[in-house]
Amino acid sequence: MIMKAVTFLLVTMIMTLAATGPARAQPAGDVYGQPITSVSVMMNMARILRIPTSAATVIVGNPGIADVTIQDPRTLILTGKSYGRTNLVALDISGEAIADMIIEVTRSQTEVLTVYLGAARTTLACSPECQPIILVGDDVGYTGNTIASAQIVAGAAQ
């Protein structure tokens, strides 16, 4: 009888410790407060993320793929910079993880036309007329010409 009581007590203690064990990162939420563990953002676009508690530090695994700005302690602005996957970790003031998620940066599949001339790739945004845009993987010469053209237009506007 004593052995059963001790066993019951040990099992209860283990179950209590498991239930109240170390804090784990909570999923962040989208603008509607729905929990997320991964998020997709289009390249050159921004997305709002809400986190469950105030963040003191936010870390992006590969800042060449995505960047994040703390708008306020519970609101993050995520910007897609280049195609790929990375992660985002938010820490509270004591250094505990409060959010941990996978970030996937994609490109818009609509209204974009990709043209290949041999191995040289160019990209156009067609809405309603086609205009050159620059995407990762485009031909270097095309990219340089597109940037030069944009700079000329910007200079003329000043």
KASUL-V593370 format. One record per backbone hydrogen bond with DSSP energy under -0.5 kcal/mol. CO is the residue of the C=O (numbers start at 1). NH is the residue of the N-H. If there is no record, write none. Layout:
CO/NH
CO/NH
This chain:
1/5
2/6
3/7
4/8
5/9
6/10
7/11
8/12
9/13
10/14
11/15
12/16
13/17
14/18
15/19
16/20
18/21
28/36
29/50
30/33
34/30
36/28
37/102
39/104
41/106
42/45
42/80
45/80
47/78
49/76
50/29
57/91
59/89
62/65
62/66
65/81
65/82
67/79
69/71
69/77
72/75
73/55
74/51
75/71
75/72
76/49
76/78
77/69
78/47
79/67
80/44
84/105
86/103
87/61
88/101
89/59
90/98
90/99
91/56
91/57
92/95
96/92
98/26
99/90
101/88
102/39
103/86
103/105
104/41
104/106
105/84
106/43
111/126
113/115
113/124
115/122
116/118
117/120
120/117
121/139
122/115
123/133
124/113
124/126
125/127
125/131
129/127
131/125
133/123
133/135
135/138
139/143
140/144
141/145
142/146
143/147
144/148
145/149
146/150
147/151
148/152
149/153
150/154
151/155
152/156
153/157
154/158
155/158
